[in-house]
Amino acid sequence: MTDLCDKEGFIWFDGKMVDWKDAQLHFLTHGLHYASSVFEGCRAYNGKIFKLKEHSERLIKSAEILDIKVDFDADYVSKACQEVLDKNNLKDAYVRPVIWLGSQNLGVYSRDCKTMFAVAVWEWPSYFGADIWEKGISLCWAKYKRPAPDTAPTAAKAAGLYMIGSVEKNRSHDLGFTDALMLDYRGYVAECTGANIFFVKGNEIRTPIADCFLNGITRQTVIELAKQAGYDVKEVRIMPEDLKHAEEVFVTGTAAEITPVGKIDTIEYKVGPATKKLHEIYSKAVRS
Ligand SMILES: Cc1ncc(COP(=O)(O)O)c(C=O)c1O
């Protein structure tokens, strides 16, 4: 089994660049016990990190939502991300900045804990594998639901929110699917475990309103690009029974980019022209 600790390279860790193997922390870390941890996933294309400012700003915002004190700003995050990318000599890579609370107090009270910040980068060509453009990925229904905004900090990209995502992702694999599609606390279609979802019918593209799950930076970019390309994009409430009316389905995310969906539970979809066209437009945008 590969162990991510054993890689060669450099990591930005608590204010300085360290050797990959030296980016360690103690197990009595507040972030580990109570999920006082927020993170970002960005992608670099040809040496430049796409939407870096937006990702850095969201990271800081996520920390604020979790009441994590941050005495640096989004520019500092961006600078660290770019420096790690350059130091590791990578051009096309995934970039993972994380803010978490340290080991100064192991009570639930967290304001005594030191705010930690680290960034790692690695090569990561495709999230879902190379054959997705033939059949698309398959989604099963998740059992867990996205919680209400007054139940969890749903606007933050917070580690704790991924607990149910991991369980559902694993379960989807056990059932022979690629990923799981989650409903929200009201029963509306929400998102996948690490990507937002879109439904195409003719010239109309519908996507769930992001009021209790991550409003993905890719989601926002794709909405803009699709509108510019002449599609009628609507952010609406979507019920599970609406899914049979879609002609194409795709998911979006920094890791997933634009990925076609070939099946949701028992409903099958073709990898269609709108998904292919938007993928082409998106691929140009990220490299421009
Ligand atoms: C749960 C979840 N939803 C949506 C997204 C898509 O967000 P973005 O496009 O900002 O990467 C992600 C990606 O990290 C995610 O983890």
The ligand as a MOL file (V3000), in Angstrom:
LIG
                    3D

  0  0  0     0  0            999 V3000
M  V30 BEGIN CTAB
M  V30 COUNTS 16 16 0 0 0
M  V30 BEGIN ATOM
M  V30 1 C -18.3050 18.1780 -1.3030 0
M  V30 2 C -17.8080 18.9540 -2.4770 0
M  V30 3 N -18.7020 19.6060 -3.2470 0
M  V30 4 C -18.3160 20.3110 -4.3170 0
M  V30 5 C -16.9820 20.4040 -4.6810 0
M  V30 6 C -16.5660 21.2230 -5.8550 0
M  V30 7 O -15.9270 22.3750 -5.3960 0
M  V30 8 P -14.8380 23.1220 -6.2540 0
M  V30 9 O -15.4100 23.2860 -7.6220 0
M  V30 10 O -14.6710 24.4400 -5.5470 0
M  V30 11 O -13.6270 22.3020 -6.2550 0
M  V30 12 C -16.0320 19.7500 -3.9160 0
M  V30 13 C -14.6270 19.8110 -4.2900 0
M  V30 14 O -13.7540 19.8810 -3.5520 0
M  V30 15 C -16.4440 19.0080 -2.7750 0
M  V30 16 O -15.5570 18.3680 -2.0090 0
M  V30 END ATOM
M  V30 BEGIN BOND
M  V30 1 1 1 2
M  V30 2 1 2 3
M  V30 3 2 2 15
M  V30 4 2 3 4
M  V30 5 1 4 5
M  V30 6 1 5 6
M  V30 7 2 5 12
M  V30 8 1 6 7
M  V30 9 1 7 8
M  V30 10 2 8 9
M  V30 11 1 8 10
M  V30 12 1 8 11
M  V30 13 1 12 13
M  V30 14 1 12 15
M  V30 15 2 13 14
M  V30 16 1 15 16
M  V30 END BOND
M  V30 END CTAB
M  END
